[in-house]
Amino acid sequence: MAKYNFESTKIGFIGGGNMASAIGAGLIRKGILKANNVWVSARTNRTLGFWSDLGAHATLKNGEVFDNCDVIFLAMKPHMLEDALDSLNATRSHKHSPLFVSVLVGIPLDSLAYKLRHIVEHPRIIRCMPNTPMMVGEGITVYCSLNTTNGDVDMIETLLSYIGVAESIPESLMNAVGGLSGSGPAYAYLVIEALADGAVKMGVPRPMATKFAAQVLVGAGKMVLETGRHPGQLKDEVCSPGGTTITGIHAMECGQVRASMMNAVEAAVKKSNELSSKTK
């Protein structure tokens, strides 16, 4: 992977909501991007206030993002893509060919290319599936590309690697991986809340319970990643015969926690497949 100096790179976001904030704010706060080299457009000033406070250029005109940026993240809601591109065409002042990076769930590369040809003749596109922990530098982004150069792909992978793990995958796996990495943080938050609730029920103060529950997931995740051992092996090492942990594990199995987690990933993937089929 090549090294890049992103101090002069001009990055734009059409759509300034949660995912754009996770990526853009994460990179700005880490000092990778300069705030005054970031342009963000949104439909309301309410959304743009966050970006103005960061020092980024905030605008209601999608064309201003296009005119000023070399890389443009498409970060609106998927069903708003066509309206956003129409607005871009109506408000831009010149033609050029930026690299487009889509974070839109369910819209495949060929559909993106078809729609973007109304903006540029030969669009270069990277389709990615990030997640919100990018805001704190612990994200996951999987991506695939169309009509890009090696330099395009290397630049985006390098950029996103500053705020987590970035990895290329076949587009055929995008929805399946997204059901885990894209939706997974929400599942983890639910687990944190549930663990904290259990501790509160047993008398632990709420702030302490939430802090410790969150740290449990951080620590367990690092154990899996840094030791390379199977989660089942690590679980067995905590479960002493006749002990408290194996008793808790039994209670979880009675509640079908494992099946519920598997079902959650499956349901998210099926929904992504459904959205993808509607755009073809």
C-alpha positions as CSV (number, residue, x, y, z in Angstrom):
1,M,0.0,0.0,0.0
2,A,1.4,3.4,-1.0
3,K,1.8,6.3,1.3
4,Y,-0.2,9.4,0.7
5,N,-0.2,12.9,2.1
6,F,-3.9,13.8,2.4
7,E,-3.3,17.4,3.6
8,S,-4.2,18.8,0.3
9,T,-6.8,16.2,-0.8
10,K,-10.3,17.7,-1.3
11,I,-13.0,15.3,-0.1
12,G,-16.7,15.8,-0.5
13,F,-19.8,14.2,1.0
14,I,-23.2,14.5,-0.7
15,G,-25.3,13.7,2.4
16,G,-24.0,14.7,5.8
17,G,-25.7,12.2,8.1
18,N,-24.4,9.5,10.3
19,M,-22.2,7.6,7.9
20,A,-20.7,10.7,6.4
21,S,-20.0,11.9,9.9
22,A,-18.4,8.6,10.9
23,I,-16.0,8.8,7.9
24,G,-15.4,12.5,7.6
25,A,-15.3,13.5,11.2
26,G,-13.2,10.4,12.0
27,L,-10.6,11.5,9.5
28,I,-10.7,15.1,10.5
29,R,-10.3,14.3,14.2
30,K,-7.4,12.1,13.6
31,G,-5.7,14.9,11.6
32,I,-5.7,12.9,8.4
33,L,-7.9,15.4,6.5
34,K,-7.9,19.2,7.0
35,A,-11.4,20.4,7.8
36,N,-11.1,23.3,5.3
37,N,-10.5,20.7,2.5
38,V,-13.8,18.9,3.2
39,W,-17.1,19.9,1.5
40,V,-20.5,18.6,2.7
41,S,-23.9,19.1,1.2
42,A,-27.2,18.2,2.9
43,R,-30.9,19.1,2.4
44,T,-31.2,21.1,5.7
45,N,-29.1,23.5,7.7
46,R,-29.8,21.4,10.8
47,T,-27.6,18.6,9.4
48,L,-25.0,21.1,8.2
49,G,-24.5,22.7,11.6
50,F,-22.4,19.7,12.8
51,W,-20.0,20.2,9.8
52,S,-19.7,23.9,10.2
53,D,-18.7,23.4,13.8
54,L,-15.9,21.1,12.6
55,G,-14.7,23.7,10.2
56,A,-15.8,22.0,7.0
57,H,-17.5,23.8,4.1
58,A,-21.2,23.2,4.5
59,T,-23.7,23.9,1.6
60,L,-27.2,23.1,0.5
61,K,-26.0,22.8,-3.1
62,N,-24.7,19.4,-4.2
63,G,-23.0,21.1,-7.2
64,E,-20.6,22.9,-4.9
65,V,-19.3,19.6,-3.6
66,F,-18.8,18.4,-7.1
67,D,-17.1,21.6,-8.2
68,N,-14.6,21.6,-5.4
69,C,-13.7,18.0,-4.7
70,D,-11.5,15.3,-6.2
71,V,-13.2,12.5,-4.2
72,I,-16.9,12.5,-3.6
73,F,-18.7,10.2,-1.1
74,L,-22.3,9.5,-2.0
75,A,-23.8,9.3,1.5
76,M,-27.4,10.2,1.1
77,K,-30.3,7.7,1.7
78,P,-30.3,5.2,-1.2
79,H,-33.8,6.2,-2.4
80,M,-32.6,9.8,-2.6
81,L,-29.7,9.1,-5.1
82,E,-31.5,10.2,-8.3
83,D,-32.8,13.4,-6.8
84,A,-29.4,14.2,-5.4
85,L,-27.7,13.6,-8.8
86,D,-30.3,15.8,-10.5
87,S,-29.6,18.5,-8.0
88,L,-25.9,18.1,-8.6
89,N,-26.3,18.5,-12.3
90,A,-28.4,21.6,-11.9
91,T,-26.0,23.4,-9.5
92,R,-22.5,22.5,-10.7
93,S,-20.6,25.1,-12.6
94,H,-18.1,23.0,-14.5
95,K,-17.3,19.5,-15.7
96,H,-14.6,17.2,-14.3
97,S,-14.2,13.6,-13.4
98,P,-13.9,13.0,-9.6
99,L,-13.7,9.6,-8.0
100,F,-17.1,8.6,-6.6
101,V,-17.2,6.5,-3.4
102,S,-20.7,5.1,-2.7
103,V,-21.7,4.1,0.8
104,L,-25.3,3.4,-0.4
105,V,-26.7,0.1,0.8
106,G,-28.1,-2.2,-1.8
107,I,-27.1,-0.3,-5.0
108,P,-24.7,-2.3,-7.1
109,L,-21.8,-0.9,-9.2
110,D,-23.6,-1.4,-12.5
111,S,-26.6,0.6,-11.3
112,L,-24.3,3.3,-9.9
113,A,-22.4,3.5,-13.2
114,Y,-25.7,3.9,-15.2
115,K,-26.9,6.8,-13.0
116,L,-23.5,8.5,-12.8
117,R,-23.1,8.6,-16.6
118,H,-25.5,11.5,-16.5
119,I,-22.8,13.4,-14.6
120,V,-19.5,12.1,-16.1
121,E,-18.9,10.1,-19.2
122,H,-16.8,7.3,-17.7
123,P,-17.4,7.3,-13.9
124,R,-14.8,5.8,-11.6
125,I,-16.6,4.2,-8.7
126,I,-15.8,2.5,-5.5
127,R,-18.7,0.9,-3.7
128,C,-18.0,0.4,0.0
129,M,-19.7,-0.7,3.1
130,P,-18.4,1.1,6.2
131,N,-19.7,1.2,9.7
132,T,-20.1,3.9,12.3
133,P,-17.2,2.9,14.7
134,M,-15.0,4.6,12.1
135,M,-15.7,7.8,14.0
136,V,-13.5,6.4,16.8
137,G,-10.9,4.8,14.5
138,E,-12.2,1.2,14.9
139,G,-14.3,0.8,11.8
140,I,-14.6,-1.9,9.1
141,T,-14.9,-1.0,5.4
142,V,-15.2,-3.6,2.7
143,Y,-15.2,-2.3,-0.9
144,C,-15.3,-3.2,-4.6
145,S,-14.7,-1.0,-7.6
146,L,-15.5,-0.3,-11.3
147,N,-13.5,1.6,-13.9
148,T,-10.9,2.6,-11.3
149,T,-7.1,2.8,-11.4
150,N,-4.8,1.1,-9.0
151,G,-4.1,4.5,-7.6
152,D,-7.7,5.2,-7.0
153,V,-8.2,2.0,-5.0
154,D,-4.9,2.3,-3.1
155,M,-5.7,5.9,-2.1
156,I,-9.2,5.0,-0.8
157,E,-8.0,1.9,1.1
158,T,-5.2,3.9,2.6
159,L,-7.6,6.7,3.6
160,L,-10.1,4.4,5.2
161,S,-7.4,2.3,6.9
162,Y,-6.7,5.3,9.2
163,I,-10.1,4.8,10.8
164,G,-10.3,1.0,10.9
165,V,-9.8,-2.0,8.7
166,A,-10.4,-1.7,5.0
167,E,-10.5,-4.7,2.7
168,S,-11.4,-5.5,-0.9
169,I,-14.0,-8.2,-1.5
170,P,-16.0,-9.4,-4.5
171,E,-19.2,-7.5,-5.0
172,S,-21.1,-10.8,-4.7
173,L,-20.2,-10.8,-1.0
174,M,-21.0,-7.1,-0.3
175,N,-24.5,-7.7,1.2
176,A,-23.4,-10.8,3.1
177,V,-20.5,-9.0,4.8
178,G,-22.6,-5.9,5.3
179,G,-25.1,-7.9,7.4
180,L,-22.2,-8.5,9.8
181,S,-19.9,-5.5,9.7
182,G,-22.4,-2.8,8.7
183,S,-25.2,-3.8,11.0
184,G,-23.1,-5.5,13.6
185,P,-22.4,-2.4,15.8
186,A,-26.1,-2.1,16.5
187,Y,-26.1,-5.8,17.7
188,A,-23.1,-5.1,19.9
189,Y,-24.8,-2.0,21.4
190,L,-27.8,-4.2,22.2
191,V,-25.5,-6.7,23.9
192,I,-23.7,-3.9,25.9
193,E,-27.0,-2.5,27.1
194,A,-28.3,-6.0,28.1
195,L,-25.1,-6.8,30.0
196,A,-25.3,-3.5,31.8
197,D,-29.0,-4.1,32.6
198,G,-28.1,-7.4,34.2
199,A,-25.4,-5.8,36.3
200,V,-27.8,-3.0,37.3
201,K,-30.4,-5.6,38.3
202,M,-27.8,-7.1,40.7
203,G,-27.0,-3.7,42.2
204,V,-24.2,-2.2,40.1
205,P,-24.6,1.6,39.5
206,R,-25.7,2.3,35.9
207,P,-22.6,4.3,34.8
208,M,-20.3,1.7,36.1
209,A,-22.3,-1.1,34.6
210,T,-22.3,0.5,31.1
211,K,-18.6,1.3,31.2
212,F,-17.6,-2.2,32.2
213,A,-20.0,-3.9,29.8
214,A,-18.5,-1.9,26.9
215,Q,-15.0,-2.7,28.0
216,V,-15.9,-6.4,28.1
217,L,-16.7,-6.3,24.4
218,V,-13.5,-4.3,23.6
219,G,-11.3,-6.7,25.6
220,A,-13.0,-9.8,24.2
221,G,-12.6,-8.5,20.6
222,K,-8.9,-7.7,21.1
223,M,-8.4,-11.2,22.5
224,V,-9.8,-12.8,19.4
225,L,-7.8,-10.5,17.0
226,E,-4.5,-10.5,18.8
227,T,-4.3,-14.1,20.0
228,G,-5.7,-15.6,16.8
229,R,-7.5,-18.2,18.8
230,H,-11.0,-19.4,18.1
231,P,-13.7,-17.7,20.1
232,G,-14.9,-21.1,21.3
233,Q,-11.5,-21.8,22.7
234,L,-11.3,-18.5,24.5
235,K,-14.8,-19.0,25.9
236,D,-13.8,-22.4,27.2
237,E,-10.8,-20.9,29.0
238,V,-13.1,-18.7,31.0
239,C,-15.5,-21.5,31.9
240,S,-14.3,-23.3,35.0
241,P,-16.1,-26.6,35.8
242,G,-19.2,-25.9,37.9
243,G,-18.3,-22.2,37.9
244,T,-20.2,-19.0,37.5
245,T,-19.4,-18.4,33.8
246,I,-20.5,-21.8,32.5
247,T,-23.7,-21.3,34.5
248,G,-24.2,-17.9,32.7
249,I,-23.4,-19.5,29.3
250,H,-26.1,-22.1,30.0
251,A,-28.6,-19.3,30.7
252,M,-27.6,-17.6,27.4
253,E,-28.1,-20.9,25.5
254,C,-31.5,-21.4,27.0
255,G,-32.4,-17.9,25.7
256,Q,-31.1,-18.8,22.2
257,V,-28.7,-15.9,22.1
258,R,-26.5,-17.7,19.6
259,A,-29.4,-18.4,17.3
260,S,-30.7,-14.8,17.7
261,M,-27.4,-13.4,16.6
262,M,-27.2,-15.7,13.5
263,N,-30.8,-14.7,12.7
264,A,-30.0,-11.0,12.9
265,V,-27.2,-11.3,10.4
266,E,-29.3,-13.4,8.1
267,A,-32.2,-10.9,8.3
268,A,-30.0,-8.0,7.5
269,V,-28.5,-9.7,4.5
270,K,-31.9,-10.7,3.1
271,K,-33.0,-7.1,3.4
272,S,-29.9,-5.9,1.6
273,N,-30.6,-8.4,-1.2
274,E,-34.1,-7.2,-1.4
275,L,-33.0,-3.6,-1.8
276,S,-30.4,-4.6,-4.4
277,S,-33.0,-6.4,-6.5
278,K,-35.2,-3.3,-6.6
279,T,-32.4,-1.2,-8.2
280,K,-31.6,-3.6,-11.1
